[in-house]
Amino acid sequence: MYRLGGSLHLTLHQLRLLLATAQEGSVSRAAERLHLTQPTLSAQLKQLAEQVGLPLHERVGRRLHLTEAGRLVAAAAARVAEELGQLENELAVLRGDQGGRLRLAVVSTAEAFIPRLLGEFRKVRPAVEVSLVVLNRQAVVGRLLENQDDLYIMTKPPAETPVSAVPFLTNPLVVVAAADHPLAKRKQVAAGALADAEFVLREPGSGTRLAAEEFFAARGVQLRPRLELGSNEAVRQAVAGGLGLSVLSAHALGPHPEELGIAVLPVRGTPIPARWQVVAPAGKRLTPLAQAFLDYLQERAPRLEAEAGQRLALAVAGAIPGR
């Protein structure tokens, strides 16, 4: 039994149920996630509201929204969950355990290298359980704001909320076109030459898209999106099909992009510089396991830098005849 303020008798179980319901925005989805029946979850939430003495949620349309009291209790539940997670990890360190659970949320472009790094990390610490969520930037930022995970990996941390961000790896962005595009034969392309080109871009808010728009805007070019797609694979397929140019991370390209039907354009000023960053809410205490993984990323970064540089050199060389 978890006791608040001497008069409230709230169980940890009830707090976890409210937190899951708030995160899912739906009693039915929360019940499914927690492997409970909807009536059981609803009954527990009702008991919790009776303990508090105020309604904790209301329904607007199809989505559940927390009341002011619900937000206060959910925030307290999140703090309790974080403290218990921290306690569990600190006790594991005292016991000498090498296990634990690592929760990561990463933007979709990072799926080109994060799963491999996680696999390598687990070879060193095989008892570690990993939860990896790959989403677009907006969804990852949403999870960050709700403090749902241990670490978040992206290139553009949100400016609207205090966070800690540790850069660990460059993320060079390049302009790509279909392999048979006329500009693919050029030794150099000015950014202004792309003013009338149509682009296949990631969704608004994507870190790659934000960096691309900033780069071209600084050169007096406003990108014209013909398509907006939610994954790098979809973008690559659209570019290969001749639907437009795009900007992609060099990490998302193999050493021979021509085999994918695309070419890297030698646009002056590219690659566009960006950096992968490990992000957490400001003031968050990292678990020992999360800190160990952050240290591992920083240790492996030089090797990844070298591999990305080799891929990019091969890709650009393959795009220019005679090189």
ZAMARGU-4260 file (C-alpha; in steps of 0.2 Angstrom, whole numbers, plus 5000, padded with zeros to 4 digits):
<rodrens>
0) 5000/5000/5000 | 5007/5017/4995 | 5001/5031/5007 | 5001/5049/5002 | 4998/5064/5015
5) 4992/5053/5029 | 4974/5052/5022 | 4976/5044/5005 | 4978/5025/5003 | 4983/5022/4985
10) 4991/5006/4980 | 5005/5005/4968 | 4995/4995/4957 | 4981/5008/4955 | 4995/5021/4951
15) 5002/5011/4938 | 4985/5008/4930 | 4981/5027/4930 | 4998/5030/4922 | 4995/5017/4908
20) 4978/5024/4905 | 4985/5042/4904 | 4999/5036/4892 | 4987/5026/4881 | 4973/5039/4881
25) 4960/5025/4882 | 4954/5012/4895 | 4952/4998/4882 | 4970/5001/4875 | 4977/5002/4893
30) 4968/4986/4898 | 4975/4977/4883 | 4993/4983/4886 | 4991/4977/4904 | 4983/4961/4900
35) 4967/4965/4910 | 4949/4966/4906 | 4941/4983/4903 | 4929/4981/4917 | 4943/4976/4930
40) 4953/4992/4925 | 4938/5003/4925 | 4934/4997/4943 | 4951/5000/4949 | 4951/5018/4942
45) 4934/5021/4950 | 4941/5015/4967 | 4956/5027/4964 | 4945/5042/4961 | 4935/5038/4976
50) 4950/5038/4987 | 4955/5055/4979 | 4938/5062/4981 | 4938/5069/4963 | 4935/5063/4945
55) 4952/5058/4938 | 4947/5057/4919 | 4934/5063/4907 | 4930/5057/4889 | 4930/5070/4875
60) 4925/5062/4859 | 4934/5045/4858 | 4949/5050/4868 | 4951/5050/4887 | 4958/5065/4895
65) 4964/5068/4913 | 4956/5081/4924 | 4967/5092/4934 | 4966/5080/4949 | 4970/5066/4937
70) 4986/5075/4930 | 4992/5078/4948 | 4990/5060/4953 | 4997/5054/4936 | 5013/5065/4938
75) 5015/5058/4956 | 5013/5040/4949 | 5027/5044/4936 | 5038/5050/4950 | 5035/5034/4960
80) 5038/5023/4945 | 5055/5032/4942 | 5060/5031/4960 | 5056/5012/4960 | 5065/5009/4944
85) 5080/5018/4951 | 5079/5008/4967 | 5079/4992/4958 | 5094/4996/4948 | 5104/5002/4963
90) 5100/4987/4972 | 5105/4976/4957 | 5122/4985/4957 | 5124/4981/4976 | 5120/4963/4972
95) 5132/4963/4958 | 5119/4959/4945 | 5123/4962/4927 | 5105/4962/4922 | 5091/4975/4922
100) 5079/4982/4909 | 5084/4996/4897 | 5071/5006/4889 | 5075/5016/4873 | 5065/5026/4861
105) 5073/5031/4845 | 5069/5040/4829 | 5067/5029/4814 | 5083/5035/4805 | 5093/5028/4820
110) 5086/5010/4816 | 5101/5009/4804 | 5113/5007/4818 | 5105/5006/4835 | 5099/4988/4834
115) 5116/4982/4830 | 5124/4992/4844 | 5111/4985/4856 | 5115/4967/4850 | 5134/4970/4854
120) 5130/4978/4871 | 5120/4963/4876 | 5134/4951/4871 | 5144/4960/4885 | 5129/4960/4897
125) 5118/4945/4891 | 5106/4946/4906 | 5100/4964/4901 | 5082/4965/4894 | 5080/4978/4881
130) 5064/4987/4876 | 5067/4997/4860 | 5053/5008/4852 | 5056/5015/4834 | 5045/5030/4830
135) 5045/5046/4821 | 5052/5061/4830 | 5036/5068/4835 | 5031/5052/4844 | 5048/5050/4852
140) 5047/5068/4859 | 5030/5064/4866 | 5037/5049/4875 | 5051/5060/4881 | 5039/5073/4888
145) 5030/5059/4898 | 5047/5051/4904 | 5042/5034/4897 | 5059/5028/4894 | 5077/5028/4900
150) 5085/5036/4885 | 5080/5044/4869 | 5090/5045/4853 | 5087/5059/4840 | 5096/5073/4831
155) 5085/5087/4836 | 5080/5088/4854 | 5064/5098/4857 | 5067/5116/4861 | 5051/5119/4870
160) 5056/5108/4886 | 5072/5107/4896 | 5082/5092/4892 | 5100/5085/4894 | 5107/5080/4877
165) 5124/5071/4875 | 5130/5071/4856 | 5139/5055/4852 | 5139/5053/4833 | 5139/5063/4818
170) 5124/5061/4806 | 5129/5067/4789 | 5114/5071/4778 | 5116/5070/4759 | 5105/5074/4744
175) 5100/5059/4734 | 5091/5056/4717 | 5087/5042/4706 | 5102/5034/4699 | 5098/5040/4681
180) 5094/5058/4686 | 5104/5070/4675 | 5112/5079/4690 | 5119/5062/4696 | 5133/5064/4682
185) 5139/5081/4688 | 5155/5083/4698 | 5147/5097/4708 | 5129/5104/4710 | 5125/5121/4717
190) 5111/5121/4729 | 5102/5135/4719 | 5101/5122/4704 | 5088/5113/4715 | 5076/5127/4717
195) 5064/5120/4705 | 5066/5102/4709 | 5052/5092/4718 | 5057/5083/4734 | 5051/5068/4743
200) 5053/5072/4761 | 5050/5065/4778 | 5035/5070/4788 | 5034/5088/4795 | 5044/5089/4812
205) 5056/5075/4806 | 5074/5080/4812 | 5081/5076/4794 | 5068/5087/4786 | 5071/5101/4798
210) 5090/5101/4795 | 5087/5100/4776 | 5075/5115/4776 | 5087/5125/4786 | 5101/5121/4775
215) 5092/5126/4759 | 5084/5141/4766 | 5101/5148/4771 | 5105/5147/4752 | 5089/5155/4746
220) 5080/5139/4741 | 5063/5134/4748 | 5060/5115/4746 | 5045/5109/4736 | 5038/5093/4744
225) 5030/5082/4731 | 5027/5068/4744 | 5029/5067/4763 | 5033/5049/4769 | 5035/5042/4786
230) 5050/5031/4784 | 5067/5031/4776 | 5063/5015/4766 | 5048/5023/4759 | 5058/5038/4754
235) 5072/5028/4746 | 5059/5018/4736 | 5050/5034/4730 | 5067/5042/4725 | 5072/5027/4716
240) 5056/5027/4706 | 5060/5045/4700 | 5047/5054/4711 | 5059/5067/4717 | 5075/5071/4726
245) 5077/5069/4745 | 5089/5071/4759 | 5094/5056/4769 | 5106/5051/4782 | 5122/5043/4776
250) 5119/5030/4790 | 5103/5025/4780 | 5114/5021/4764 | 5124/5006/4760 | 5141/5008/4752
255) 5133/5005/4735 | 5117/5015/4734 | 5116/5013/4715 | 5111/4995/4719 | 5096/5003/4727
260) 5093/5013/4712 | 5098/5030/4719 | 5113/5041/4718 | 5121/5054/4730 | 5122/5071/4722
265) 5138/5081/4726 | 5128/5097/4731 | 5140/5111/4737 | 5140/5112/4756 | 5135/5094/4759
270) 5135/5083/4768 | 5124/5093/4780 | 5131/5092/4797 | 5120/5085/4811 | 5124/5075/4826
275) 5115/5060/4835 | 5111/5064/4853 | 5106/5054/4868 | 5092/5064/4876 | 5084/5063/4893
280) 5072/5075/4903 | 5082/5088/4912 | 5087/5082/4930 | 5083/5064/4926 | 5094/5052/4936
285) 5100/5039/4924 | 5100/5021/4930 | 5117/5013/4931 | 5112/5002/4916 | 5106/5018/4906
290) 5123/5026/4910 | 5132/5010/4905 | 5124/5010/4888 | 5127/5029/4886 | 5146/5026/4890
295) 5145/5011/4877 | 5138/5022/4863 | 5152/5035/4866 | 5165/5022/4866 | 5159/5014/4850
300) 5156/5031/4841 | 5173/5032/4833 | 5171/5016/4824 | 5154/5021/4818 | 5161/5037/4812
305) 5174/5029/4801 | 5161/5016/4794 | 5149/5031/4789 | 5163/5040/4781 | 5169/5025/4771
310) 5151/5023/4765 | 5149/5041/4760 | 5165/5041/4751 | 5161/5026/4741 | 5143/5032/4738
315) 5149/5049/4731 | 5163/5041/4721 | 5151/5029/4713 | 5139/5043/4708 | 5153/5053/4698
320) 5160/5045/4682 | 5178/5043/4681 | 5181/5043/4700
</rodrens>
